[in-house]
Amino acid sequence: MAKQQVSLVPSPELLEQFQRLDPTLPALVLQARDRELQREFVYAAIALGVAALALILVLGGFVYLVMQGHST
């Protein structure tokens, strides 16, 4: 079974078929894909920020407990 390559942009042949259906359709397909990629990037950036905040809170809690004399 051959691996199918997944592309971020539809193939030129597919875009030509879309153009035959409606001249504005290829541009709309590319705009939709662009918005989807931007949305995924924003979600990834937010997730990275939340993870960094969680790490800072855990380390801060550890430092606080050590400074208060709790055993680790």
PDB file of N, CA, C and O in Angstrom:
ATOM      1  N   MET A   1       0.842  -1.173   0.000  1.00  0.00           N
ATOM      2  CA  MET A   1       0.000   0.000   0.000  1.00  0.00           C
ATOM      3  C   MET A   1       0.890   1.240   0.000  1.00  0.00           C
ATOM      4  O   MET A   1       1.716   1.414   0.896  1.00  0.00           O
ATOM      5  N   ALA A   2       0.725   2.086  -0.987  1.00  0.00           N
ATOM      6  CA  ALA A   2       1.558   3.278  -1.131  1.00  0.00           C
ATOM      7  C   ALA A   2       1.041   4.379  -0.210  1.00  0.00           C
ATOM      8  O   ALA A   2      -0.162   4.525   0.007  1.00  0.00           O
ATOM      9  N   LYS A   3       1.989   5.148   0.324  1.00  0.00           N
ATOM     10  CA  LYS A   3       1.607   6.281   1.168  1.00  0.00           C
ATOM     11  C   LYS A   3       1.105   7.414   0.291  1.00  0.00           C
ATOM     12  O   LYS A   3       1.689   7.710  -0.752  1.00  0.00           O
ATOM     13  N   GLN A   4       0.033   8.038   0.714  1.00  0.00           N
ATOM     14  CA  GLN A   4      -0.501   9.172  -0.009  1.00  0.00           C
ATOM     15  C   GLN A   4       0.039  10.442   0.616  1.00  0.00           C
ATOM     16  O   GLN A   4      -0.079  10.656   1.822  1.00  0.00           O
ATOM     17  N   GLN A   5       0.633  11.280  -0.217  1.00  0.00           N
ATOM     18  CA  GLN A   5       1.193  12.533   0.289  1.00  0.00           C
ATOM     19  C   GLN A   5       0.060  13.533   0.508  1.00  0.00           C
ATOM     20  O   GLN A   5      -0.786  13.747  -0.360  1.00  0.00           O
ATOM     21  N   VAL A   6       0.070  14.127   1.678  1.00  0.00           N
ATOM     22  CA  VAL A   6      -0.949  15.108   2.008  1.00  0.00           C
ATOM     23  C   VAL A   6      -0.325  16.493   1.859  1.00  0.00           C
ATOM     24  O   VAL A   6       0.717  16.783   2.446  1.00  0.00           O
ATOM     25  N   SER A   7      -0.965  17.327   1.082  1.00  0.00           N
ATOM     26  CA  SER A   7      -0.460  18.672   0.833  1.00  0.00           C
ATOM     27  C   SER A   7      -1.350  19.688   1.530  1.00  0.00           C
ATOM     28  O   SER A   7      -2.535  19.439   1.754  1.00  0.00           O
ATOM     29  N   LEU A   8      -0.776  20.827   1.869  1.00  0.00           N
ATOM     30  CA  LEU A   8      -1.549  21.893   2.481  1.00  0.00           C
ATOM     31  C   LEU A   8      -2.417  22.609   1.454  1.00  0.00           C
ATOM     32  O   LEU A   8      -3.441  23.197   1.802  1.00  0.00           O
ATOM     33  N   VAL A   9      -2.006  22.559   0.187  1.00  0.00           N
ATOM     34  CA  VAL A   9      -2.721  23.240  -0.884  1.00  0.00           C
ATOM     35  C   VAL A   9      -3.221  22.184  -1.865  1.00  0.00           C
ATOM     36  O   VAL A   9      -2.485  21.250  -2.182  1.00  0.00           O
ATOM     37  N   PRO A  10      -4.445  22.311  -2.349  1.00  0.00           N
ATOM     38  CA  PRO A  10      -4.940  21.355  -3.339  1.00  0.00           C
ATOM     39  C   PRO A  10      -4.069  21.363  -4.593  1.00  0.00           C
ATOM     40  O   PRO A  10      -3.427  22.362  -4.915  1.00  0.00           O
ATOM     41  N   SER A  11      -4.060  20.242  -5.285  1.00  0.00           N
ATOM     42  CA  SER A  11      -3.237  20.123  -6.486  1.00  0.00           C
ATOM     43  C   SER A  11      -3.743  21.070  -7.572  1.00  0.00           C
ATOM     44  O   SER A  11      -4.911  21.458  -7.555  1.00  0.00           O
ATOM     45  N   PRO A  12      -2.883  21.443  -8.509  1.00  0.00           N
ATOM     46  CA  PRO A  12      -3.319  22.315  -9.607  1.00  0.00           C
ATOM     47  C   PRO A  12      -4.457  21.698 -10.431  1.00  0.00           C
ATOM     48  O   PRO A  12      -5.348  22.404 -10.904  1.00  0.00           O
ATOM     49  N   GLU A  13      -4.411  20.375 -10.590  1.00  0.00           N
ATOM     50  CA  GLU A  13      -5.482  19.721 -11.342  1.00  0.00           C
ATOM     51  C   GLU A  13      -6.830  19.894 -10.640  1.00  0.00           C
ATOM     52  O   GLU A  13      -7.848  20.147 -11.283  1.00  0.00           O
ATOM     53  N   LEU A  14      -6.819  19.754  -9.329  1.00  0.00           N
ATOM     54  CA  LEU A  14      -8.051  19.916  -8.564  1.00  0.00           C
ATOM     55  C   LEU A  14      -8.540  21.363  -8.624  1.00  0.00           C
ATOM     56  O   LEU A  14      -9.740  21.614  -8.736  1.00  0.00           O
ATOM     57  N   LEU A  15      -7.609  22.310  -8.548  1.00  0.00           N
ATOM     58  CA  LEU A  15      -7.986  23.716  -8.655  1.00  0.00           C
ATOM     59  C   LEU A  15      -8.566  24.033 -10.032  1.00  0.00           C
ATOM     60  O   LEU A  15      -9.481  24.848 -10.147  1.00  0.00           O
ATOM     61  N   GLU A  16      -8.035  23.386 -11.082  1.00  0.00           N
ATOM     62  CA  GLU A  16      -8.586  23.581 -12.429  1.00  0.00           C
ATOM     63  C   GLU A  16     -10.014  23.046 -12.512  1.00  0.00           C
ATOM     64  O   GLU A  16     -10.880  23.659 -13.136  1.00  0.00           O
ATOM     65  N   GLN A  17     -10.251  21.899 -11.878  1.00  0.00           N
ATOM     66  CA  GLN A  17     -11.612  21.360 -11.867  1.00  0.00           C
ATOM     67  C   GLN A  17     -12.560  22.291 -11.116  1.00  0.00           C
ATOM     68  O   GLN A  17     -13.701  22.489 -11.534  1.00  0.00           O
ATOM     69  N   PHE A  18     -12.092  22.857 -10.020  1.00  0.00           N
ATOM     70  CA  PHE A  18     -12.896  23.817  -9.281  1.00  0.00           C
ATOM     71  C   PHE A  18     -13.194  25.042 -10.149  1.00  0.00           C
ATOM     72  O   PHE A  18     -14.302  25.578 -10.121  1.00  0.00           O
ATOM     73  N   GLN A  19     -12.190  25.480 -10.923  1.00  0.00           N
ATOM     74  CA  GLN A  19     -12.347  26.662 -11.775  1.00  0.00           C
ATOM     75  C   GLN A  19     -13.409  26.413 -12.847  1.00  0.00           C
ATOM     76  O   GLN A  19     -14.152  27.322 -13.215  1.00  0.00           O
ATOM     77  N   ARG A  20     -13.475  25.181 -13.343  1.00  0.00           N
ATOM     78  CA  ARG A  20     -14.494  24.866 -14.343  1.00  0.00           C
ATOM     79  C   ARG A  20     -15.897  24.955 -13.743  1.00  0.00           C
ATOM     80  O   ARG A  20     -16.847  25.329 -14.431  1.00  0.00           O
ATOM     81  N   LEU A  21     -16.022  24.611 -12.462  1.00  0.00           N
ATOM     82  CA  LEU A  21     -17.325  24.698 -11.815  1.00  0.00           C
ATOM     83  C   LEU A  21     -17.728  26.144 -11.537  1.00  0.00           C
ATOM     84  O   LEU A  21     -18.849  26.563 -11.825  1.00  0.00           O
ATOM     85  N   ASP A  22     -16.784  26.893 -10.969  1.00  0.00           N
ATOM     86  CA  ASP A  22     -17.051  28.285 -10.622  1.00  0.00           C
ATOM     87  C   ASP A  22     -15.713  29.022 -10.620  1.00  0.00           C
ATOM     88  O   ASP A  22     -14.787  28.594  -9.931  1.00  0.00           O
ATOM     89  N   PRO A  23     -15.586  30.115 -11.369  1.00  0.00           N
ATOM     90  CA  PRO A  23     -14.295  30.813 -11.456  1.00  0.00           C
ATOM     91  C   PRO A  23     -13.769  31.338 -10.121  1.00  0.00           C
ATOM     92  O   PRO A  23     -12.560  31.513  -9.965  1.00  0.00           O
ATOM     93  N   THR A  24     -14.648  31.591  -9.164  1.00  0.00           N
ATOM     94  CA  THR A  24     -14.172  32.126  -7.880  1.00  0.00           C
ATOM     95  C   THR A  24     -13.853  31.028  -6.865  1.00  0.00           C
ATOM     96  O   THR A  24     -13.313  31.311  -5.795  1.00  0.00           O
ATOM     97  N   LEU A  25     -14.180  29.791  -7.191  1.00  0.00           N
ATOM     98  CA  LEU A  25     -14.022  28.703  -6.225  1.00  0.00           C
ATOM     99  C   LEU A  25     -12.575  28.428  -5.813  1.00  0.00           C
ATOM    100  O   LEU A  25     -12.337  28.218  -4.624  1.00  0.00           O
ATOM    101  N   PRO A  26     -11.587  28.415  -6.729  1.00  0.00           N
ATOM    102  CA  PRO A  26     -10.203  28.172  -6.264  1.00  0.00           C
ATOM    103  C   PRO A  26      -9.720  29.186  -5.242  1.00  0.00           C
ATOM    104  O   PRO A  26      -9.044  28.821  -4.280  1.00  0.00           O
ATOM    105  N   ALA A  27     -10.056  30.446  -5.438  1.00  0.00           N
ATOM    106  CA  ALA A  27      -9.633  31.471  -4.478  1.00  0.00           C
ATOM    107  C   ALA A  27     -10.303  31.245  -3.128  1.00  0.00           C
ATOM    108  O   ALA A  27      -9.679  31.428  -2.083  1.00  0.00           O
ATOM    109  N   LEU A  28     -11.561  30.852  -3.149  1.00  0.00           N
ATOM    110  CA  LEU A  28     -12.263  30.594  -1.894  1.00  0.00           C
ATOM    111  C   LEU A  28     -11.678  29.389  -1.163  1.00  0.00           C
ATOM    112  O   LEU A  28     -11.584  29.391   0.064  1.00  0.00           O
ATOM    113  N   VAL A  29     -11.288  28.365  -1.912  1.00  0.00           N
ATOM    114  CA  VAL A  29     -10.683  27.170  -1.306  1.00  0.00           C
ATOM    115  C   VAL A  29      -9.367  27.544  -0.640  1.00  0.00           C
ATOM    116  O   VAL A  29      -9.096  27.118   0.483  1.00  0.00           O
ATOM    117  N   LEU A  30      -8.549  28.336  -1.322  1.00  0.00           N
ATOM    118  CA  LEU A  30      -7.263  28.733  -0.752  1.00  0.00           C
ATOM    119  C   LEU A  30      -7.448  29.647   0.462  1.00  0.00           C
ATOM    120  O   LEU A  30      -6.696  29.542   1.431  1.00  0.00           O
ATOM    121  N   GLN A  31      -8.437  30.538   0.419  1.00  0.00           N
ATOM    122  CA  GLN A  31      -8.705  31.396   1.572  1.00  0.00           C
ATOM    123  C   GLN A  31      -9.177  30.576   2.770  1.00  0.00           C
ATOM    124  O   GLN A  31      -8.781  30.843   3.904  1.00  0.00           O
ATOM    125  N   ALA A  32     -10.015  29.590   2.519  1.00  0.00           N
ATOM    126  CA  ALA A  32     -10.502  28.742   3.612  1.00  0.00           C
ATOM    127  C   ALA A  32      -9.348  27.968   4.240  1.00  0.00           C
ATOM    128  O   ALA A  32      -9.276  27.840   5.462  1.00  0.00           O
ATOM    129  N   ARG A  33      -8.453  27.457   3.413  1.00  0.00           N
ATOM    130  CA  ARG A  33      -7.294  26.710   3.929  1.00  0.00           C
ATOM    131  C   ARG A  33      -6.383  27.641   4.732  1.00  0.00           C
ATOM    132  O   ARG A  33      -5.846  27.252   5.769  1.00  0.00           O
ATOM    133  N   ASP A  34      -6.214  28.867   4.248  1.00  0.00           N
ATOM    134  CA  ASP A  34      -5.378  29.831   4.954  1.00  0.00           C
ATOM    135  C   ASP A  34      -5.961  30.156   6.322  1.00  0.00           C
ATOM    136  O   ASP A  34      -5.231  30.210   7.312  1.00  0.00           O
ATOM    137  N   ARG A  35      -7.281  30.375   6.384  1.00  0.00           N
ATOM    138  CA  ARG A  35      -7.921  30.653   7.668  1.00  0.00           C
ATOM    139  C   ARG A  35      -7.798  29.464   8.615  1.00  0.00           C
ATOM    140  O   ARG A  35      -7.610  29.644   9.818  1.00  0.00           O
ATOM    141  N   GLU A  36      -7.904  28.253   8.077  1.00  0.00           N
ATOM    142  CA  GLU A  36      -7.779  27.063   8.918  1.00  0.00           C
ATOM    143  C   GLU A  36      -6.374  26.962   9.504  1.00  0.00           C
ATOM    144  O   GLU A  36      -6.216  26.631  10.679  1.00  0.00           O
ATOM    145  N   LEU A  37      -5.358  27.243   8.698  1.00  0.00           N
ATOM    146  CA  LEU A  37      -3.979  27.191   9.190  1.00  0.00           C
ATOM    147  C   LEU A  37      -3.733  28.279  10.233  1.00  0.00           C
ATOM    148  O   LEU A  37      -3.039  28.035  11.220  1.00  0.00           O
ATOM    149  N   GLN A  38      -4.287  29.467  10.033  1.00  0.00           N
ATOM    150  CA  GLN A  38      -4.138  30.530  11.029  1.00  0.00           C
ATOM    151  C   GLN A  38      -4.802  30.140  12.333  1.00  0.00           C
ATOM    152  O   GLN A  38      -4.252  30.387  13.407  1.00  0.00           O
ATOM    153  N   ARG A  39      -5.982  29.533  12.255  1.00  0.00           N
ATOM    154  CA  ARG A  39      -6.704  29.114  13.462  1.00  0.00           C
ATOM    155  C   ARG A  39      -5.903  28.043  14.203  1.00  0.00           C
ATOM    156  O   ARG A  39      -5.804  28.090  15.430  1.00  0.00           O
ATOM    157  N   GLU A  40      -5.333  27.080  13.479  1.00  0.00           N
ATOM    158  CA  GLU A  40      -4.528  26.037  14.128  1.00  0.00           C
ATOM    159  C   GLU A  40      -3.295  26.645  14.804  1.00  0.00           C
ATOM    160  O   GLU A  40      -2.908  26.216  15.891  1.00  0.00           O
ATOM    161  N   PHE A  41      -2.677  27.647  14.160  1.00  0.00           N
ATOM    162  CA  PHE A  41      -1.511  28.299  14.748  1.00  0.00           C
ATOM    163  C   PHE A  41      -1.883  29.016  16.038  1.00  0.00           C
ATOM    164  O   PHE A  41      -1.158  28.934  17.029  1.00  0.00           O
ATOM    165  N   VAL A  42      -3.020  29.723  16.026  1.00  0.00           N
ATOM    166  CA  VAL A  42      -3.457  30.437  17.228  1.00  0.00           C
ATOM    167  C   VAL A  42      -3.723  29.447  18.354  1.00  0.00           C
ATOM    168  O   VAL A  42      -3.327  29.692  19.494  1.00  0.00           O
ATOM    169  N   TYR A  43      -4.388  28.332  18.056  1.00  0.00           N
ATOM    170  CA  TYR A  43      -4.646  27.322  19.088  1.00  0.00           C
ATOM    171  C   TYR A  43      -3.343  26.756  19.641  1.00  0.00           C
ATOM    172  O   TYR A  43      -3.225  26.545  20.848  1.00  0.00           O
ATOM    173  N   ALA A  44      -2.368  26.509  18.777  1.00  0.00           N
ATOM    174  CA  ALA A  44      -1.082  25.985  19.233  1.00  0.00           C
ATOM    175  C   ALA A  44      -0.353  27.008  20.095  1.00  0.00           C
ATOM    176  O   ALA A  44       0.257  26.645  21.101  1.00  0.00           O
ATOM    177  N   ALA A  45      -0.408  28.275  19.716  1.00  0.00           N
ATOM    178  CA  ALA A  45       0.252  29.324  20.502  1.00  0.00           C
ATOM    179  C   ALA A  45      -0.408  29.470  21.870  1.00  0.00           C
ATOM    180  O   ALA A  45       0.282  29.642  22.875  1.00  0.00           O
ATOM    181  N   ILE A  46      -1.736  29.403  21.915  1.00  0.00           N
ATOM    182  CA  ILE A  46      -2.439  29.487  23.199  1.00  0.00           C
ATOM    183  C   ILE A  46      -2.081  28.288  24.077  1.00  0.00           C
ATOM    184  O   ILE A  46      -1.845  28.443  25.275  1.00  0.00           O
ATOM    185  N   ALA A  47      -2.043  27.104  23.489  1.00  0.00           N
ATOM    186  CA  ALA A  47      -1.697  25.902  24.252  1.00  0.00           C
ATOM    187  C   ALA A  47      -0.274  26.001  24.804  1.00  0.00           C
ATOM    188  O   ALA A  47      -0.017  25.597  25.938  1.00  0.00           O
ATOM    189  N   LEU A  48       0.635  26.531  24.015  1.00  0.00           N
ATOM    190  CA  LEU A  48       2.012  26.697  24.481  1.00  0.00           C
ATOM    191  C   LEU A  48       2.073  27.702  25.629  1.00  0.00           C
ATOM    192  O   LEU A  48       2.810  27.491  26.592  1.00  0.00           O
ATOM    193  N   GLY A  49       1.317  28.778  25.539  1.00  0.00           N
ATOM    194  CA  GLY A  49       1.273  29.755  26.618  1.00  0.00           C
ATOM    195  C   GLY A  49       0.709  29.177  27.897  1.00  0.00           C
ATOM    196  O   GLY A  49       1.224  29.445  28.982  1.00  0.00           O
ATOM    197  N   VAL A  50      -0.354  28.380  27.781  1.00  0.00           N
ATOM    198  CA  VAL A  50      -0.953  27.748  28.962  1.00  0.00           C
ATOM    199  C   VAL A  50       0.029  26.759  29.589  1.00  0.00           C
ATOM    200  O   VAL A  50       0.136  26.682  30.813  1.00  0.00           O
ATOM    201  N   ALA A  51       0.737  26.014  28.765  1.00  0.00           N
ATOM    202  CA  ALA A  51       1.723  25.068  29.288  1.00  0.00           C
ATOM    203  C   ALA A  51       2.855  25.803  30.012  1.00  0.00           C
ATOM    204  O   ALA A  51       3.308  25.356  31.066  1.00  0.00           O
ATOM    205  N   ALA A  52       3.306  26.913  29.460  1.00  0.00           N
ATOM    206  CA  ALA A  52       4.363  27.695  30.109  1.00  0.00           C
ATOM    207  C   ALA A  52       3.867  28.267  31.432  1.00  0.00           C
ATOM    208  O   ALA A  52       4.600  28.268  32.421  1.00  0.00           O
ATOM    209  N   LEU A  53       2.633  28.751  31.457  1.00  0.00           N
ATOM    210  CA  LEU A  53       2.056  29.275  32.692  1.00  0.00           C
ATOM    211  C   LEU A  53       1.944  28.177  33.759  1.00  0.00           C
ATOM    212  O   LEU A  53       2.237  28.414  34.931  1.00  0.00           O
ATOM    213  N   ALA A  54       1.522  26.985  33.347  1.00  0.00           N
ATOM    214  CA  ALA A  54       1.417  25.870  34.293  1.00  0.00           C
ATOM    215  C   ALA A  54       2.794  25.514  34.858  1.00  0.00           C
ATOM    216  O   ALA A  54       2.920  25.240  36.051  1.00  0.00           O
ATOM    217  N   LEU A  55       3.812  25.515  34.019  1.00  0.00           N
ATOM    218  CA  LEU A  55       5.170  25.208  34.485  1.00  0.00           C
ATOM    219  C   LEU A  55       5.643  26.260  35.489  1.00  0.00           C
ATOM    220  O   LEU A  55       6.238  25.920  36.512  1.00  0.00           O
ATOM    221  N   ILE A  56       5.381  27.524  35.199  1.00  0.00           N
ATOM    222  CA  ILE A  56       5.779  28.593  36.117  1.00  0.00           C
ATOM    223  C   ILE A  56       5.058  28.456  37.453  1.00  0.00           C
ATOM    224  O   ILE A  56       5.663  28.639  38.510  1.00  0.00           O
ATOM    225  N   LEU A  57       3.761  28.133  37.409  1.00  0.00           N
ATOM    226  CA  LEU A  57       3.005  27.967  38.658  1.00  0.00           C
ATOM    227  C   LEU A  57       3.512  26.783  39.471  1.00  0.00           C
ATOM    228  O   LEU A  57       3.604  26.875  40.695  1.00  0.00           O
ATOM    229  N   VAL A  58       3.839  25.688  38.824  1.00  0.00           N
ATOM    230  CA  VAL A  58       4.359  24.518  39.547  1.00  0.00           C
ATOM    231  C   VAL A  58       5.706  24.840  40.171  1.00  0.00           C
ATOM    232  O   VAL A  58       5.941  24.524  41.337  1.00  0.00           O
ATOM    233  N   LEU A  59       6.582  25.459  39.416  1.00  0.00           N
ATOM    234  CA  LEU A  59       7.893  25.812  39.960  1.00  0.00           C
ATOM    235  C   LEU A  59       7.752  26.837  41.087  1.00  0.00           C
ATOM    236  O   LEU A  59       8.451  26.753  42.097  1.00  0.00           O
ATOM    237  N   GLY A  60       6.850  27.803  40.912  1.00  0.00           N
ATOM    238  CA  GLY A  60       6.619  28.786  41.968  1.00  0.00           C
ATOM    239  C   GLY A  60       6.080  28.145  43.230  1.00  0.00           C
ATOM    240  O   GLY A  60       6.486  28.508  44.333  1.00  0.00           O
ATOM    241  N   GLY A  61       5.177  27.203  43.081  1.00  0.00           N
ATOM    242  CA  GLY A  61       4.662  26.474  44.239  1.00  0.00           C
ATOM    243  C   GLY A  61       5.741  25.687  44.944  1.00  0.00           C
ATOM    244  O   GLY A  61       5.782  25.639  46.174  1.00  0.00           O
ATOM    245  N   PHE A  62       6.616  25.071  44.170  1.00  0.00           N
ATOM    246  CA  PHE A  62       7.727  24.316  44.757  1.00  0.00           C
ATOM    247  C   PHE A  62       8.648  25.244  45.548  1.00  0.00           C
ATOM    248  O   PHE A  62       9.032  24.937  46.677  1.00  0.00           O
ATOM    249  N   VAL A  63       8.994  26.369  44.950  1.00  0.00           N
ATOM    250  CA  VAL A  63       9.866  27.329  45.637  1.00  0.00           C
ATOM    251  C   VAL A  63       9.183  27.837  46.902  1.00  0.00           C
ATOM    252  O   VAL A  63       9.829  27.951  47.944  1.00  0.00           O
ATOM    253  N   TYR A  64       7.909  28.140  46.830  1.00  0.00           N
ATOM    254  CA  TYR A  64       7.173  28.609  47.999  1.00  0.00           C
ATOM    255  C   TYR A  64       7.219  27.576  49.125  1.00  0.00           C
ATOM    256  O   TYR A  64       7.477  27.920  50.279  1.00  0.00           O
ATOM    257  N   LEU A  65       6.969  26.310  48.787  1.00  0.00           N
ATOM    258  CA  LEU A  65       6.980  25.276  49.813  1.00  0.00           C
ATOM    259  C   LEU A  65       8.368  25.108  50.429  1.00  0.00           C
ATOM    260  O   LEU A  65       8.489  24.919  51.639  1.00  0.00           O
ATOM    261  N   VAL A  66       9.401  25.175  49.617  1.00  0.00           N
ATOM    262  CA  VAL A  66      10.763  25.053  50.132  1.00  0.00           C
ATOM    263  C   VAL A  66      11.077  26.233  51.045  1.00  0.00           C
ATOM    264  O   VAL A  66      11.677  26.043  52.103  1.00  0.00           O
ATOM    265  N   MET A  67      10.688  27.436  50.664  1.00  0.00           N
ATOM    266  CA  MET A  67      10.961  28.632  51.476  1.00  0.00           C
ATOM    267  C   MET A  67      10.181  28.589  52.797  1.00  0.00           C
ATOM    268  O   MET A  67      10.624  29.184  53.780  1.00  0.00           O
ATOM    269  N   GLN A  68       9.041  27.906  52.845  1.00  0.00           N
ATOM    270  CA  GLN A  68       8.252  27.805  54.069  1.00  0.00           C
ATOM    271  C   GLN A  68       8.730  26.667  54.955  1.00  0.00           C
ATOM    272  O   GLN A  68       8.180  26.456  56.036  1.00  0.00           O
ATOM    273  N   GLY A  69       9.747  25.928  54.515  1.00  0.00           N
ATOM    274  CA  GLY A  69      10.341  24.894  55.335  1.00  0.00           C
ATOM    275  C   GLY A  69       9.681  23.522  55.188  1.00  0.00           C
ATOM    276  O   GLY A  69       9.944  22.626  55.991  1.00  0.00           O
ATOM    277  N   HIS A  70       8.836  23.345  54.185  1.00  0.00           N
ATOM    278  CA  HIS A  70       8.240  22.028  53.977  1.00  0.00           C
ATOM    279  C   HIS A  70       9.276  21.102  53.351  1.00  0.00           C
ATOM    280  O   HIS A  70      10.105  21.527  52.547  1.00  0.00           O
ATOM    281  N   SER A  71       9.214  19.823  53.737  1.00  0.00           N
ATOM    282  CA  SER A  71      10.146  18.865  53.137  1.00  0.00           C
ATOM    283  C   SER A  71       9.641  18.475  51.758  1.00  0.00           C
ATOM    284  O   SER A  71       8.439  18.454  51.494  1.00  0.00           O
ATOM    285  N   THR A  72      10.592  18.168  50.886  1.00  0.00           N
ATOM    286  CA  THR A  72      10.198  17.833  49.508  1.00  0.00           C
ATOM    287  C   THR A  72      10.164  16.365  49.270  1.00  0.00           C
ATOM    288  O   THR A  72       9.851  15.926  48.163  1.00  0.00           O
TER     289      THR A  72
END
